[in-house]
Amino acid sequence: MERNEQDEIKAHLMQTDEQFRALVEQHHQYDVLVAELEAKHALSPAEEVEEHRLKKLKLQLKDQIEQTVAEYKPQPTT
């Protein structure tokens, strides 16, 4: 699947699929939290664990998003 086609499918799903939109929004929230942790000069052991946990969750969401895009088939118009 071409990058442009993927972008078009993502844009369509963002407009029409509430579950897909929720996945993308949650991924973005995790991204912001990870960025905040990475911006710190030093992390406590608890913050390091949290950063690892957030990165894992973010990756799982990315996989779900990509799977949804790959499985997307447009509904035929009648």
Residue frames as qw, qx, qy, qz and C-alpha x, y, z in Angstrom:
[[0.000, 0.891, 0.453, 0.000, 0.00, 0.00, 0.00],
 [0.411, 0.495, -0.022, 0.765, 1.41, 3.39, -0.99],
 [0.258, -0.215, -0.457, 0.824, 2.05, 6.07, 1.62],
 [0.237, -0.048, -0.146, -0.959, -0.41, 8.46, -0.03],
 [0.586, -0.276, -0.637, -0.418, -3.11, 5.78, -0.02],
 [0.503, -0.298, -0.685, 0.435, -2.42, 5.08, 3.68],
 [0.071, -0.116, -0.244, 0.960, -2.73, 8.79, 4.48],
 [0.418, -0.150, -0.368, -0.817, -6.05, 8.98, 2.62],
 [0.620, -0.317, -0.711, -0.100, -7.40, 5.94, 4.48],
 [0.379, -0.243, -0.564, 0.693, -6.26, 7.38, 7.83],
 [0.126, 0.011, 0.025, -0.992, -7.94, 10.70, 7.05],
 [0.548, -0.228, -0.534, -0.602, -11.15, 8.92, 6.06],
 [0.606, -0.313, -0.711, 0.173, -11.12, 6.74, 9.18],
 [0.209, -0.111, -0.410, 0.881, -10.47, 9.78, 11.38],
 [0.329, -0.047, -0.111, -0.937, -13.66, 11.33, 10.01],
 [0.701, -0.099, -0.418, -0.570, -15.84, 8.23, 9.99],
 [0.781, -0.145, -0.601, 0.092, -14.61, 5.73, 12.60],
 [0.439, -0.812, 0.128, -0.363, -14.94, 6.70, 16.25],
 [0.913, -0.353, 0.118, 0.163, -12.84, 3.74, 17.46],
 [0.731, 0.346, 0.039, 0.587, -10.01, 4.58, 15.07],
 [0.032, 0.808, -0.053, 0.586, -10.13, 8.21, 16.15],
 [0.688, -0.697, 0.116, -0.168, -9.92, 7.13, 19.82],
 [0.917, -0.074, 0.078, 0.385, -6.86, 4.97, 19.06],
 [0.500, 0.546, 0.009, 0.672, -5.10, 7.87, 17.34],
 [0.253, -0.827, 0.062, -0.497, -5.99, 10.31, 20.13],
 [0.833, -0.543, 0.107, 0.025, -4.76, 7.91, 22.83],
 [0.828, 0.176, 0.050, 0.531, -1.53, 7.34, 20.86],
 [0.223, 0.719, -0.031, 0.657, -1.04, 11.12, 20.74],
 [0.547, -0.778, 0.078, -0.300, -1.64, 11.44, 24.50],
 [0.911, -0.290, 0.106, 0.273, 0.99, 8.78, 25.19],
 [0.638, 0.462, 0.041, 0.614, 3.36, 10.56, 22.80],
 [0.094, -0.833, 0.075, -0.540, 2.96, 13.81, 24.76],
 [0.752, -0.638, 0.131, -0.103, 3.57, 12.04, 28.09],
 [0.896, 0.002, 0.095, 0.433, 6.68, 10.30, 26.75],
 [0.411, 0.652, -0.001, 0.638, 8.00, 13.60, 25.38],
 [0.376, -0.839, 0.104, -0.379, 7.50, 15.23, 28.79],
 [0.871, -0.441, 0.170, 0.132, 9.49, 12.48, 30.46],
 [0.800, 0.255, 0.123, 0.529, 12.23, 12.58, 27.83],
 [0.168, 0.834, -0.011, 0.525, 12.56, 16.35, 28.30],
 [0.628, -0.771, 0.101, -0.046, 13.62, 15.89, 31.91],
 [0.143, 0.769, -0.616, 0.096, 17.32, 16.03, 32.71],
 [0.131, 0.211, -0.952, 0.177, 17.18, 12.84, 34.78],
 [0.703, -0.286, -0.372, -0.534, 14.44, 10.37, 35.55],
 [0.508, -0.397, 0.640, -0.419, 13.72, 8.69, 38.83],
 [0.108, -0.078, 0.985, 0.111, 13.47, 4.90, 38.77],
 [0.376, 0.498, 0.695, -0.358, 9.66, 5.20, 38.88],
 [0.383, 0.729, -0.077, -0.562, 9.71, 7.65, 35.96],
 [0.080, 0.427, -0.815, -0.383, 11.93, 5.28, 33.96],
 [0.242, 0.202, 0.946, -0.075, 9.43, 2.47, 34.52],
 [0.382, 0.672, 0.417, -0.479, 6.58, 4.78, 33.51],
 [0.248, 0.659, -0.422, -0.571, 8.42, 5.87, 30.37],
 [0.033, -0.184, 0.951, 0.245, 8.98, 2.24, 29.38],
 [0.298, 0.411, 0.819, -0.266, 5.32, 1.40, 30.07],
 [0.358, 0.724, 0.144, -0.572, 4.08, 4.36, 28.01],
 [0.168, 0.534, -0.650, -0.514, 6.35, 3.51, 25.09],
 [0.141, 0.043, 0.986, 0.080, 5.06, -0.07, 25.12],
 [0.330, 0.588, 0.632, -0.383, 1.43, 1.09, 25.16],
 [0.266, 0.718, -0.176, -0.619, 2.14, 3.60, 22.41],
 [0.053, 0.338, -0.845, -0.411, 3.67, 0.87, 20.23],
 [0.239, 0.291, 0.921, -0.098, 0.66, -1.40, 20.79],
 [0.344, 0.715, 0.343, -0.502, -1.65, 1.41, 19.68],
 [0.175, 0.615, -0.498, -0.585, 0.50, 2.09, 16.62],
 [0.090, -0.069, 0.967, 0.229, 0.21, -1.58, 15.68],
 [0.288, 0.526, 0.752, -0.274, -3.58, -1.45, 16.09],
 [0.276, 0.746, -0.001, -0.606, -3.78, 1.71, 13.99],
 [0.111, 0.472, -0.718, -0.499, -1.67, 0.19, 11.22],
 [0.182, 0.143, 0.972, 0.048, -3.69, -3.04, 11.30],
 [0.333, 0.649, 0.522, -0.442, -6.95, -1.10, 11.00],
 [0.263, 0.704, -0.290, -0.592, -5.59, 0.83, 8.02],
 [0.001, -0.300, 0.890, 0.344, -4.33, -2.37, 6.37],
 [0.190, 0.295, 0.934, -0.073, -7.68, -4.12, 6.83],
 [0.307, 0.545, 0.232, -0.745, -9.73, -1.16, 5.63],
 [0.234, 0.239, 0.774, 0.538, -11.83, -1.83, 2.58],
 [0.249, 0.099, 0.004, -0.963, -14.07, 0.95, 1.29],
 [0.460, 0.384, 0.730, -0.329, -17.77, 0.19, 1.28],
 [0.216, 0.241, 0.661, 0.677, -19.12, -0.01, -2.26],
 [0.270, 0.294, 0.177, -0.899, -21.45, 2.83, -3.14],
 [0.299, 0.376, 0.868, 0.125, -24.80, 1.82, -4.53]]
